[in-house]
Amino acid sequence: MGKYFGTDGFRGEANIDLTVEHAYKVGRFLGWHLGKNKKRPKVVIGKDTRRSSYMFEHALVAGLTASGANAYMLYVTTTPSVSYVVRTEQFDCGIMISASHNPYYDNGIKLINAKGHKMEAEIEDQIEAYIDGEIGELPFATKSDIGRATDYASGRNRYIGYLISLATRSFKNVKVGLDCSNGSSSSIAKNVFETLGAEVYVINNEPDGTNINTNCGSTHIEILKGYVKENHLDVGFAYDGDADRCIAVDENGMEVNGDLILYVCGKYMKEHGALNNNTVVTTIMSNLGLYKAFDKAGIDYEKTAVGDKYVYENMSKNGHGLGGEQSGHIIFSKFATTGDGILTSLKVMEAMLEQKQSLGQLVRDVEIYPQILENVKVRDKKDAREDADVIAAVEAVEKELGEDGRILVRESGTEPLVRVMVEAKSHEICREYVDRVVKVLRQKGHVIE
């Protein structure tokens, strides 16, 4: 992980940690770098609904065109749509302006390579060196070599058409709730589901620049849970700010997180001969109950570090077709190279409709272990995680849990947090062990109160 770029791009509070100068320099470097092998590189840019996304969009465009690249604006759209447009329409690079599930005052710059994958770390390292003045000033394009900016909303429309084309049958007579998190999916999801014939009930789809992710979306699933129950809906789907995540709600108002979605889709794909290598790729955060359910269903699995980037790397390397995270990043490699919340909801609908079962029925065989995840704000993530007393406390918990649970303590890839997670047979046991480790972090002075 670099100085600026984490597991999911360059992210921080707008004009504090991530400034317009940073964005301009990212554009300058990319335009110059891509132009070394091609006179007029093409870069497509999308953004979410944060107020600061507009200024970052303009700063990136200024940097790109000053270095001789052409910039194509999708405007408000989803991260997976940028990936789709890049790989299907021969762009040299894609940029998504978003801080995903973070609060509105944060923002981020996600870089996507020509294959629609997250940008290589080596390129991000070079950008960081340029930002920090370790690379000399780059030449400006002049005269007719200066790039230009173009409206490219048509690319987003083609992505919508692609999503619609993936449905295997009509959604007629199905009542579907959508929580768009006042974010990127506000401009896409309702259109897709209505076109497919669903009776659509939408909430949190009126972005104002400051309400993205605010008590809504996949990180506040309780809102959609209540909405589905109150309106007697058949299913609900909640997305995050840039719509690369999806968390579902069944007909009873129960949460169906990424682990359960992997089970539903993995089992369905296996039964239809579509689960490559009979394997689902998960991360170390997936629940023990998921693995027990996979064992019972005869499905193999692999575990990666946290981050859909690592999930996709494993899938690509080994030819697996399905992978994802408990947080709702789900990747179907036949259809996309990144997590795609709307695509995920369409695949869940397929499993329901083709098997003529409700979502609640499809997940009933999975017994999820109680889990508590506490995000602890710390002064220095590395120092906190590598503290000898913290390590000793974690090892003691591991020994006491044995095979009846597990503890995982890791650094956040995007925020100043240490995440302490415990799974065990009861909520009370989880709470006891989480508190024990957090107490040591606090006693050692790592925690910001």
C-alpha positions as CSV (number, residue, x, y, z in Angstrom):
1,M,0.0,0.0,0.0
2,G,1.4,3.4,-1.0
3,K,1.5,6.8,0.6
4,Y,-1.6,8.0,-1.2
5,F,-3.1,5.0,-3.0
6,G,-4.6,2.3,-0.7
7,T,-6.5,-0.9,-1.6
8,D,-9.2,1.1,-3.3
9,G,-7.6,4.1,-4.8
10,F,-6.5,7.5,-3.5
11,R,-9.0,8.4,-0.8
12,G,-9.4,11.0,1.9
13,E,-11.3,14.1,3.0
14,A,-11.9,16.4,0.0
15,N,-9.4,19.3,-0.1
16,I,-7.7,18.1,3.1
17,D,-6.2,14.7,2.3
18,L,-7.2,14.7,-1.3
19,T,-7.0,18.1,-3.0
20,V,-7.7,19.5,-6.5
21,E,-3.9,19.8,-6.9
22,H,-3.6,16.1,-6.3
23,A,-6.3,15.4,-8.9
24,Y,-4.7,17.7,-11.4
25,K,-1.3,15.9,-11.0
26,V,-2.9,12.5,-11.3
27,G,-4.4,13.7,-14.6
28,R,-1.1,15.2,-15.7
29,F,0.9,12.1,-15.1
30,L,-1.6,9.7,-16.6
31,G,-2.0,11.8,-19.8
32,W,1.8,12.0,-20.1
33,H,2.4,8.3,-19.2
34,L,-0.3,6.9,-21.6
35,G,0.9,9.3,-24.3
36,K,4.4,7.8,-24.4
37,N,3.2,4.9,-26.5
38,K,0.2,6.6,-28.1
39,K,-0.1,10.1,-29.4
40,R,-3.7,10.7,-28.3
41,P,-4.6,8.5,-25.4
42,K,-8.3,8.2,-24.4
43,V,-9.4,8.3,-20.8
44,V,-13.0,7.9,-19.6
45,I,-14.1,9.5,-16.3
46,G,-17.1,8.8,-14.1
47,K,-18.1,10.3,-10.7
48,D,-20.5,9.7,-7.9
49,T,-22.9,12.3,-6.4
50,R,-20.6,14.0,-3.9
51,R,-20.4,17.8,-4.1
52,S,-16.6,17.6,-4.4
53,S,-16.8,15.1,-7.3
54,Y,-17.4,18.0,-9.7
55,M,-14.2,19.9,-8.8
56,F,-12.2,16.7,-9.0
57,E,-13.6,15.9,-12.4
58,H,-12.6,19.3,-13.7
59,A,-9.1,19.0,-12.2
60,L,-8.5,15.6,-13.7
61,V,-9.7,16.8,-17.1
62,A,-7.4,19.8,-16.9
63,G,-4.4,17.6,-16.1
64,L,-5.2,15.0,-18.8
65,T,-5.8,17.5,-21.6
66,A,-2.8,19.5,-20.6
67,S,-0.7,16.4,-21.1
68,G,-2.3,15.7,-24.5
69,A,-4.9,13.1,-23.6
70,N,-8.6,13.2,-24.5
71,A,-11.1,13.0,-21.6
72,Y,-14.5,11.5,-22.0
73,M,-17.1,12.2,-19.3
74,L,-19.7,9.7,-18.2
75,Y,-20.8,12.1,-15.5
76,V,-22.7,10.5,-12.6
77,T,-22.3,6.8,-13.0
78,T,-21.2,3.6,-11.2
79,T,-17.6,2.3,-10.8
80,P,-18.4,-0.9,-12.6
81,S,-19.9,1.1,-15.5
82,V,-16.5,2.8,-15.9
83,S,-14.8,-0.6,-16.0
84,Y,-17.2,-1.9,-18.5
85,V,-16.8,1.1,-20.9
86,V,-13.0,1.0,-20.6
87,R,-12.7,-2.6,-21.6
88,T,-15.5,-2.7,-24.3
89,E,-14.8,0.6,-26.0
90,Q,-11.0,0.6,-26.3
91,F,-10.1,3.2,-23.8
92,D,-6.6,3.5,-22.5
93,C,-7.6,4.1,-18.9
94,G,-10.6,4.8,-16.7
95,I,-11.0,7.0,-13.7
96,M,-13.8,6.9,-11.1
97,I,-14.2,9.8,-8.7
98,S,-15.7,8.3,-5.5
99,A,-15.1,7.4,-1.9
100,S,-17.5,4.4,-2.2
101,H,-19.2,3.9,1.2
102,N,-17.4,6.8,3.0
103,P,-19.2,10.0,4.2
104,Y,-20.0,12.7,1.6
105,Y,-17.1,14.9,2.7
106,D,-14.6,12.3,1.7
107,N,-13.7,11.5,-1.9
108,G,-11.4,9.3,-3.9
109,I,-9.8,8.6,-7.3
110,K,-10.0,5.0,-8.5
111,L,-7.8,4.2,-11.5
112,I,-8.8,1.4,-14.0
113,N,-6.5,0.0,-16.6
114,A,-7.3,-0.8,-20.2
115,K,-8.5,-4.3,-19.3
116,G,-11.1,-2.9,-16.9
117,H,-9.0,-4.0,-13.8
118,K,-7.8,-1.9,-11.0
119,M,-4.6,0.0,-12.0
120,E,-1.3,-1.7,-11.4
121,A,0.5,-0.7,-8.2
122,E,3.7,0.3,-10.2
123,I,1.7,3.0,-12.0
124,E,0.2,4.2,-8.7
125,D,3.7,4.3,-7.2
126,Q,5.0,6.5,-10.1
127,I,2.0,8.9,-9.7
128,E,2.9,9.2,-6.0
129,A,6.5,10.0,-6.9
130,Y,5.3,12.7,-9.3
131,I,3.0,14.2,-6.7
132,D,5.8,14.4,-4.2
133,G,8.2,16.0,-6.7
134,E,10.4,13.0,-7.1
135,I,9.9,13.1,-10.8
136,G,10.8,16.2,-12.7
137,E,8.2,18.5,-14.3
138,L,6.4,16.9,-17.2
139,P,6.1,18.5,-20.6
140,F,2.9,20.3,-21.5
141,A,1.1,19.5,-24.8
142,T,0.9,22.5,-27.1
143,K,-1.0,23.7,-30.1
144,S,-3.0,20.9,-31.7
145,D,-1.5,18.3,-29.3
146,I,-3.6,19.7,-26.4
147,G,-6.3,17.2,-25.5
148,R,-10.1,17.9,-25.4
149,A,-13.0,16.9,-23.2
150,T,-16.1,15.2,-24.6
151,D,-19.6,14.4,-23.3
152,Y,-19.8,10.6,-23.2
153,A,-23.1,9.9,-21.4
154,S,-23.9,7.5,-24.2
155,G,-21.3,5.1,-22.7
156,R,-23.4,4.9,-19.5
157,N,-26.5,4.2,-21.6
158,R,-24.8,1.3,-23.3
159,Y,-23.8,-0.1,-19.9
160,I,-27.5,0.0,-18.8
161,G,-28.4,-1.9,-22.0
162,Y,-25.8,-4.5,-21.1
163,L,-27.2,-5.0,-17.7
164,I,-30.7,-5.4,-19.0
165,S,-29.5,-8.0,-21.6
166,L,-28.2,-10.3,-18.8
167,A,-31.6,-11.0,-17.3
168,T,-32.8,-14.5,-18.1
169,R,-36.5,-13.8,-17.6
170,S,-39.0,-11.0,-16.9
171,F,-39.3,-9.6,-13.4
172,K,-43.0,-9.1,-13.9
173,N,-45.1,-9.2,-10.7
174,V,-42.1,-9.1,-8.4
175,K,-42.0,-6.3,-5.9
176,V,-38.5,-5.1,-5.6
177,G,-37.2,-2.5,-3.2
178,L,-34.0,-0.5,-4.1
179,D,-32.0,1.7,-1.7
180,C,-29.7,3.8,-4.0
181,S,-27.8,5.4,-1.1
182,N,-28.3,8.8,-2.8
183,G,-25.3,7.8,-4.9
184,S,-24.3,6.5,-8.3
185,S,-27.0,3.9,-8.7
186,S,-29.7,6.6,-8.5
187,S,-29.2,7.2,-12.2
188,I,-29.3,3.5,-13.3
189,A,-30.9,0.9,-11.0
190,K,-34.5,2.0,-11.2
191,N,-34.3,2.2,-15.0
192,V,-32.9,-1.4,-15.2
193,F,-35.5,-3.0,-12.9
194,E,-38.5,-1.2,-14.4
195,T,-37.4,-2.1,-17.9
196,L,-37.3,-5.8,-16.8
197,G,-40.9,-5.5,-15.6
198,A,-40.5,-5.4,-11.8
199,E,-42.8,-3.4,-9.6
200,V,-40.1,-1.1,-8.2
201,Y,-40.1,0.7,-4.9
202,V,-37.1,3.1,-4.6
203,I,-35.7,5.0,-1.6
204,N,-32.7,7.3,-1.2
205,N,-32.5,8.2,-4.8
206,E,-32.5,12.0,-4.5
207,P,-28.8,13.0,-4.2
208,D,-28.1,16.6,-3.2
209,G,-24.3,16.3,-2.9
210,T,-24.2,15.9,0.8
211,N,-26.6,13.0,1.5
212,I,-24.7,10.1,-0.2
213,N,-24.4,7.2,2.3
214,T,-26.1,9.2,5.0
215,N,-28.2,6.7,7.0
216,C,-28.9,4.8,3.8
217,G,-27.5,2.2,1.4
218,S,-25.6,-1.0,2.0
219,T,-23.9,0.3,5.1
220,H,-27.2,1.2,6.8
221,I,-29.2,-1.9,5.7
222,E,-31.7,-1.5,8.6
223,I,-33.4,1.2,6.5
224,L,-34.2,-1.1,3.6
225,K,-35.1,-4.0,6.0
226,G,-37.8,-1.9,7.5
227,Y,-39.0,-0.6,4.1
228,V,-39.3,-4.2,2.7
229,K,-41.3,-5.4,5.7
230,E,-43.6,-2.3,5.8
231,N,-44.4,-2.5,2.0
232,H,-44.6,-6.3,1.9
233,L,-42.0,-6.5,-0.9
234,D,-40.6,-9.7,-2.3
235,V,-36.9,-8.7,-2.1
236,G,-34.8,-5.6,-1.6
237,F,-31.3,-4.5,-2.7
238,A,-29.1,-1.8,-1.2
239,Y,-26.1,-0.3,-2.9
240,D,-23.2,1.8,-1.7
241,G,-22.1,5.2,-3.0
242,D,-20.5,4.1,-6.2
243,A,-22.7,0.9,-6.5
244,D,-19.9,-1.7,-6.6
245,R,-21.5,-3.3,-3.5
246,C,-24.9,-4.9,-3.0
247,I,-26.5,-6.1,0.2
248,A,-29.9,-7.8,-0.1
249,V,-33.0,-8.1,2.1
250,D,-35.3,-11.1,1.9
251,E,-39.1,-11.1,2.0
252,N,-39.0,-11.2,5.8
253,G,-36.9,-8.2,6.1
254,M,-33.8,-10.2,7.0
255,E,-30.3,-9.1,5.8
256,V,-28.6,-11.2,3.1
257,N,-25.0,-10.0,3.1
258,G,-22.2,-10.8,0.7
259,D,-21.5,-14.2,2.2
260,L,-25.1,-15.3,1.8
261,I,-25.2,-13.9,-1.7
262,L,-22.1,-16.0,-2.5
263,Y,-23.8,-19.0,-1.2
264,V,-27.0,-18.4,-3.1
265,C,-25.2,-17.7,-6.4
266,G,-22.5,-20.3,-5.9
267,K,-25.0,-23.1,-5.2
268,Y,-27.2,-22.0,-8.2
269,M,-24.2,-21.9,-10.5
270,K,-23.0,-25.3,-9.3
271,E,-26.4,-26.9,-10.0
272,H,-26.4,-25.4,-13.5
273,G,-22.8,-26.4,-14.3
274,A,-21.6,-22.8,-14.4
275,L,-19.4,-22.7,-11.3
276,N,-15.9,-22.8,-12.7
277,N,-13.6,-25.2,-10.9
278,N,-16.4,-25.8,-8.4
279,T,-14.8,-23.0,-6.4
280,V,-15.9,-19.7,-4.8
281,V,-13.3,-17.1,-3.8
282,T,-13.8,-15.4,-0.5
283,T,-11.8,-13.2,1.8
284,I,-10.6,-13.9,5.3
285,M,-13.6,-11.9,6.6
286,S,-16.1,-14.4,5.4
287,N,-18.2,-16.2,8.1
288,L,-17.4,-19.7,9.4
289,G,-21.1,-20.5,8.7
290,L,-20.5,-19.9,5.0
291,Y,-17.7,-22.4,4.8
292,K,-19.7,-25.0,6.7
293,A,-22.6,-24.5,4.2
294,F,-20.2,-24.7,1.3
295,D,-18.8,-28.0,2.7
296,K,-22.3,-29.4,3.0
297,A,-23.1,-28.3,-0.6
298,G,-19.9,-29.8,-1.9
299,I,-18.5,-26.4,-3.0
300,D,-14.8,-25.7,-2.7
301,Y,-13.5,-22.2,-1.6
302,E,-10.4,-20.1,-1.4
303,K,-9.5,-17.2,0.9
304,T,-7.7,-14.0,0.0
305,A,-6.8,-10.8,1.8
306,V,-9.6,-8.3,2.3
307,G,-10.4,-6.3,-0.9
308,D,-12.2,-7.1,-4.1
309,K,-8.9,-6.4,-5.8
310,Y,-7.3,-9.5,-4.3
311,V,-10.4,-11.5,-4.9
312,Y,-10.3,-10.7,-8.6
313,E,-6.6,-11.4,-8.8
314,N,-7.2,-14.9,-7.4
315,M,-10.1,-15.5,-9.8
316,S,-8.2,-14.3,-12.8
317,K,-5.1,-16.3,-11.9
318,N,-7.0,-19.6,-11.3
319,G,-9.9,-19.2,-13.7
320,H,-12.6,-19.1,-11.0
321,G,-16.0,-17.6,-11.9
322,L,-17.4,-16.3,-8.6
323,G,-15.9,-14.5,-5.7
324,G,-16.6,-11.7,-3.3
325,E,-16.7,-10.2,0.1
326,Q,-19.0,-10.2,3.1
327,S,-19.4,-6.4,2.5
328,G,-21.2,-7.0,-0.8
329,H,-18.5,-6.7,-3.4
330,I,-19.4,-9.7,-5.6
331,I,-17.6,-10.5,-8.8
332,F,-19.0,-12.7,-11.7
333,S,-15.9,-12.9,-13.9
334,K,-17.9,-14.0,-16.9
335,F,-19.7,-10.6,-16.9
336,A,-17.5,-8.1,-15.1
337,T,-13.9,-7.5,-13.8
338,T,-15.0,-5.6,-10.7
339,G,-17.7,-5.8,-8.0
340,D,-21.0,-4.6,-9.5
341,G,-23.9,-4.1,-7.2
342,I,-26.6,-3.9,-9.8
343,L,-25.3,-6.9,-11.7
344,T,-25.2,-8.8,-8.4
345,S,-28.8,-8.0,-7.7
346,L,-29.8,-9.2,-11.2
347,K,-28.0,-12.5,-10.6
348,V,-29.8,-13.0,-7.2
349,M,-33.0,-12.3,-9.0
350,E,-32.1,-15.0,-11.6
351,A,-31.4,-17.6,-8.8
352,M,-34.8,-16.8,-7.2
353,L,-36.9,-16.8,-10.4
354,E,-35.3,-19.8,-12.1
355,Q,-35.6,-21.9,-8.9
356,K,-39.0,-20.5,-8.0
357,Q,-38.0,-19.8,-4.4
358,S,-37.8,-16.7,-2.3
359,L,-34.5,-15.3,-1.1
360,G,-35.4,-16.4,2.4
361,Q,-35.8,-20.0,1.2
362,L,-32.6,-20.0,-0.6
363,V,-30.5,-19.0,2.4
364,R,-32.3,-21.1,5.1
365,D,-29.7,-23.8,5.2
366,V,-26.9,-21.4,6.2
367,E,-26.2,-20.9,9.9
368,I,-24.2,-17.8,10.3
369,Y,-22.0,-17.6,13.3
370,P,-22.5,-14.5,15.5
371,Q,-19.8,-11.9,14.6
372,I,-18.8,-8.6,16.1
373,L,-16.6,-6.2,14.1
374,E,-15.4,-3.1,15.8
375,N,-13.6,-0.3,14.0
376,V,-11.1,1.3,16.3
377,K,-9.7,4.7,15.3
378,V,-6.0,4.7,16.0
379,R,-3.0,7.1,15.8
380,D,-0.9,4.7,13.7
381,K,-2.4,1.5,12.1
382,K,0.9,-0.3,11.8
383,D,2.2,0.5,15.3
384,A,-1.1,-0.6,16.8
385,R,-1.3,-3.8,14.9
386,E,2.3,-4.7,15.6
387,D,2.3,-3.9,19.3
388,A,3.7,-6.9,21.2
389,D,0.9,-6.7,23.8
390,V,-1.8,-6.5,21.2
391,I,-0.4,-9.5,19.4
392,A,-0.2,-11.4,22.7
393,A,-3.9,-10.6,23.5
394,V,-4.9,-11.8,20.0
395,E,-3.0,-15.0,20.4
396,A,-4.6,-15.6,23.8
397,V,-8.1,-15.2,22.3
398,E,-7.2,-17.5,19.4
399,K,-6.2,-20.2,21.9
400,E,-9.3,-19.9,24.0
401,L,-11.6,-20.0,20.9
402,G,-10.0,-23.0,19.4
403,E,-12.1,-24.5,16.6
404,D,-15.3,-22.9,17.9
405,G,-14.6,-19.4,16.6
406,R,-11.9,-17.1,15.4
407,I,-10.4,-13.6,15.8
408,L,-9.1,-11.3,13.1
409,V,-7.3,-8.0,13.7
410,R,-6.3,-6.1,10.6
411,E,-5.6,-2.6,9.4
412,S,-8.1,-0.8,7.2
413,G,-6.9,-0.2,3.7
414,T,-8.6,3.2,3.4
415,E,-9.2,4.7,6.8
416,P,-7.1,5.2,10.1
417,L,-8.7,2.2,11.7
418,V,-7.8,-1.1,13.1
419,R,-10.6,-3.6,12.7
420,V,-11.2,-6.2,15.4
421,M,-13.5,-9.0,14.4
422,V,-14.5,-12.1,16.5
423,E,-16.8,-15.0,15.5
424,A,-18.0,-17.4,18.1
425,K,-21.0,-19.5,19.2
426,S,-22.7,-16.6,20.9
427,H,-22.9,-12.8,20.7
428,E,-21.8,-12.6,24.3
429,I,-18.5,-14.5,23.6
430,C,-17.8,-12.3,20.6
431,R,-18.3,-9.2,22.7
432,E,-16.1,-10.4,25.5
433,Y,-13.1,-11.1,23.3
434,V,-13.5,-8.0,21.1
435,D,-13.6,-5.8,24.3
436,R,-10.5,-7.6,25.6
437,V,-8.4,-6.7,22.6
438,V,-9.8,-3.1,22.3
439,K,-9.0,-2.6,26.0
440,V,-5.3,-3.5,25.3
441,L,-5.2,-1.1,22.3
442,R,-6.6,1.6,24.6
443,Q,-4.3,0.9,27.5
444,K,-1.3,1.1,25.1
445,G,-2.3,4.6,23.9
446,H,-3.1,3.7,20.3
447,V,-6.8,4.7,20.4
448,I,-8.0,8.1,19.4
449,E,-10.9,8.8,21.8
